[in-house]
Amino acid sequence: MAWRLASEGLEVTMLERGRLGQEASWAAAGLIAPQAEAHEPGPFFDLAVKAKNSFDSIVDRLTRESGVDCEYDHHGVLYAAFDGPAAEELKARAKWQRELGAKVDELSAAEARKLAPAISPKVVGALHMPTNWRVDNRKLTQAYINAAVAKGVTIREGARVEAIVESGGRATGARLDGGETLGAEVIVLAAGAWSNEVRGLEQDRIRFYPVRGQIICFDARPGLLGPSLFSGGGILVPRRDGRVIAGSVFEEAGFNKSVTMEAMEVILSAVRALAPSLGSIPFREAWAGLRPATDDLLPVIGPSPSIGNVIYASGHFRSGILLSALTGEIVADLVNGRTPGVDLKPIAPARFRDGNFERVKITLKAL
Ligand SMILES: Cc1cc2nc3c(=O)[nH]c(=O)nc-3n(C[C@H](O)[C@H](O)[C@H](O)COP(=O)(O)OP(=O)(O)OC[C@H]3O[C@@H](n4cnc5c(N)ncnc54)[C@H](O)[C@@H]3O)c2cc1C
């Protein structure tokens, strides 16, 4: 986002309370996979497909300008079913996705095993989503930072924003917790799961909350897995250097980023069922991160209804890596007075002001 804005000639300062890129964007699995992430047609799927196109359109320039290869691997996703109901669900998913123009192949068990020999022999069928790809999200975050710096963005780490300073219905700046105020013509709120900690926007009535995800990382030989593997219970996402990311769970645990025995057990049993032949690859590390969720689990991108020159870019929940380029595109359009090429209504901050949203309660749940 900062890179995009600076590329269009704006003077941009990023304020980060800790170190840039060390929270959810660091913890993610790195999937750029709209079809694998969407369980039904609707606004999320439409947005996710646009996000993939937007990502595809910037990745070469990002690599060039940042000097960082984010390892955008084009291996696709293999989504496996292990019983009749799961196979039916995948069939239905293939149908609506195909009707909406997405590329998806229905595979027999033998075809699935041919494409991904590591997958369990108990697989009964699978979908192949050949254009659902993946990145190394830590490298991607570094690429965005480098490219932003190369375009003149100022970065201030250790700068926690306490409040938006407002006068006559317009934001005039951001106040840091040490008392310093930085003036700005436009403020973009992109504080992830912590977005409610920034004071001054209470009238918008948007609730952001953290949904913990945990990952177990293994060391395997490079190339052991081709496509990223999904089942209804877990995912396995390979990295180019051989690491295999196993995830993930969804839990409401406040701002607690602990790795827990319970979640490890859930992930391990799901991914062992998915690819039992990986049972002997060595454990490397485990981590947790906090997805920024909203009451309807859709992102919040657009102007604040109460302070028009504050733009939200938050609530990206389970898809902020996928949505990264599109978010930058939308924010740059709004800041520069252009009409974004996506329907902003489902993601508009104003939807919470009058709506009566039942918060979706999330308990420990795989994938
Ligand atoms: C386990 C896991 C797996 C995931 N897998 C995927 C995936 O495969 N694909 C995908 O697309 N998405 C995935 N996600 C979701 C994705 O990681 C998030 O949606 C995305 O990273 C959110 O980005 P963000 O910049 O909004 O939040 P963050 O990356 O959390 O960044 C927010 C930043 O704001 C800073 N901050 C907070 N408060 C303040 C303040 N007051 N002042 C200054 N700075 C502040 C924080 O320190 C932090 O650095 C996953 C998430 C998790 C946890």
The ligand as an SDF file (V2000), in Angstrom:
LIG
                    3D

 53 58  0  0  0  0  0  0  0  0999 V2000
   -1.6240  -18.8950   10.7130 C   0  0  0  0  0  0  0  0  0  0  0  0
   -2.0820  -17.9290    9.6560 C   0  0  0  0  0  0  0  0  0  0  0  0
   -2.1220  -18.3450    8.3250 C   0  0  0  0  0  0  0  0  0  0  0  0
   -2.5230  -17.4480    7.3340 C   0  0  0  0  0  0  0  0  0  0  0  0
   -2.4600  -17.8480    6.0250 N   0  0  0  0  0  0  0  0  0  0  0  0
   -2.7950  -16.9750    5.0400 C   0  0  0  0  0  0  0  0  0  0  0  0
   -2.6620  -17.3440    3.6870 C   0  0  0  0  0  0  0  0  0  0  0  0
   -2.2300  -18.4570    3.3600 O   0  0  0  0  0  0  0  0  0  0  0  0
   -3.0290  -16.4530    2.7210 N   0  0  0  0  0  0  0  0  0  0  0  0
   -3.5130  -15.2100    3.0400 C   0  0  0  0  0  0  0  0  0  0  0  0
   -3.8580  -14.4540    2.1330 O   0  0  0  0  0  0  0  0  0  0  0  0
   -3.6040  -14.8130    4.3330 N   0  0  0  0  0  0  0  0  0  0  0  0
   -3.2680  -15.6590    5.3350 C   0  0  0  0  0  0  0  0  0  0  0  0
   -3.3750  -15.2820    6.6460 N   0  0  0  0  0  0  0  0  0  0  0  0
   -3.9710  -13.9740    6.9540 C   0  0  0  0  0  0  0  0  0  0  0  0
   -2.9640  -12.8490    6.7910 C   0  0  0  0  0  0  0  0  0  0  0  0
   -1.7790  -13.1970    7.4350 O   0  0  0  0  0  0  0  0  0  0  0  0
   -3.5310  -11.5550    7.3800 C   0  0  0  0  0  0  0  0  0  0  0  0
   -4.8150  -11.3010    6.8680 O   0  0  0  0  0  0  0  0  0  0  0  0
   -2.6320  -10.3580    7.0380 C   0  0  0  0  0  0  0  0  0  0  0  0
   -1.2980  -10.6710    7.3310 O   0  0  0  0  0  0  0  0  0  0  0  0
   -3.0790   -9.1100    7.7770 C   0  0  0  0  0  0  0  0  0  0  0  0
   -2.1570   -8.1000    7.4770 O   0  0  0  0  0  0  0  0  0  0  0  0
   -2.1640   -6.7440    8.3070 P   0  0  0  0  0  0  0  0  0  0  0  0
   -1.0460   -5.9140    7.7880 O   0  0  0  0  0  0  0  0  0  0  0  0
   -3.5360   -6.1840    8.3450 O   0  0  0  0  0  0  0  0  0  0  0  0
   -1.8700   -7.2210    9.8090 O   0  0  0  0  0  0  0  0  0  0  0  0
   -0.4730   -7.5410   10.4910 P   0  0  0  0  0  0  0  0  0  0  0  0
    0.4300   -8.2720    9.5570 O   0  0  0  0  0  0  0  0  0  0  0  0
   -0.7870   -8.1720   11.7980 O   0  0  0  0  0  0  0  0  0  0  0  0
    0.1720   -6.1200   10.6980 O   0  0  0  0  0  0  0  0  0  0  0  0
   -0.4150   -5.1420   11.5280 C   0  0  0  0  0  0  0  0  0  0  0  0
    0.7260   -4.2770   12.0440 C   0  0  0  0  0  0  0  0  0  0  0  0
    0.1840   -3.1640   12.7190 O   0  0  0  0  0  0  0  0  0  0  0  0
    1.0420   -2.9040   13.8260 C   0  0  0  0  0  0  0  0  0  0  0  0
    0.2800   -2.1170   14.8040 N   0  0  0  0  0  0  0  0  0  0  0  0
   -0.7450   -2.5560   15.5690 C   0  0  0  0  0  0  0  0  0  0  0  0
   -1.2160   -1.5500   16.3170 N   0  0  0  0  0  0  0  0  0  0  0  0
   -0.4640   -0.4620   16.0240 C   0  0  0  0  0  0  0  0  0  0  0  0
   -0.4710    0.8720   16.4930 C   0  0  0  0  0  0  0  0  0  0  0  0
   -1.3670    1.2980   17.4020 N   0  0  0  0  0  0  0  0  0  0  0  0
    0.4570    1.7490   16.0030 N   0  0  0  0  0  0  0  0  0  0  0  0
    1.3620    1.3270   15.0670 C   0  0  0  0  0  0  0  0  0  0  0  0
    1.3990    0.0510   14.5980 N   0  0  0  0  0  0  0  0  0  0  0  0
    0.4930   -0.8120   15.0610 C   0  0  0  0  0  0  0  0  0  0  0  0
    1.4300   -4.2730   14.3130 C   0  0  0  0  0  0  0  0  0  0  0  0
    2.5910   -4.2260   15.1210 O   0  0  0  0  0  0  0  0  0  0  0  0
    1.6210   -5.0190   13.0180 C   0  0  0  0  0  0  0  0  0  0  0  0
    2.9600   -4.9770   12.5600 O   0  0  0  0  0  0  0  0  0  0  0  0
   -2.9350  -16.1360    7.6660 C   0  0  0  0  0  0  0  0  0  0  0  0
   -2.8780  -15.7090    8.9980 C   0  0  0  0  0  0  0  0  0  0  0  0
   -2.4510  -16.5990    9.9860 C   0  0  0  0  0  0  0  0  0  0  0  0
   -2.3610  -16.1150   11.4140 C   0  0  0  0  0  0  0  0  0  0  0  0
  1  2  1  0
  2  3  1  0
  2 52  2  0
  3  4  2  0
  4  5  1  0
  4 50  1  0
  5  6  2  0
  6  7  1  0
  6 13  1  0
  7  8  2  0
  7  9  1  0
  9 10  1  0
 10 11  2  0
 10 12  1  0
 12 13  2  0
 13 14  1  0
 14 15  1  0
 14 50  1  0
 15 16  1  0
 16 17  1  0
 16 18  1  0
 18 19  1  0
 18 20  1  0
 20 21  1  0
 20 22  1  0
 22 23  1  0
 23 24  1  0
 24 25  2  0
 24 26  1  0
 24 27  1  0
 27 28  1  0
 28 29  2  0
 28 30  1  0
 28 31  1  0
 31 32  1  0
 32 33  1  0
 33 34  1  0
 33 48  1  0
 34 35  1  0
 35 36  1  0
 35 46  1  0
 36 37  1  0
 36 45  1  0
 37 38  2  0
 38 39  1  0
 39 40  1  0
 39 45  2  0
 40 41  1  0
 40 42  2  0
 42 43  1  0
 43 44  2  0
 44 45  1  0
 46 47  1  0
 46 48  1  0
 48 49  1  0
 50 51  2  0
 51 52  1  0
 52 53  1  0
M  END
$$$$
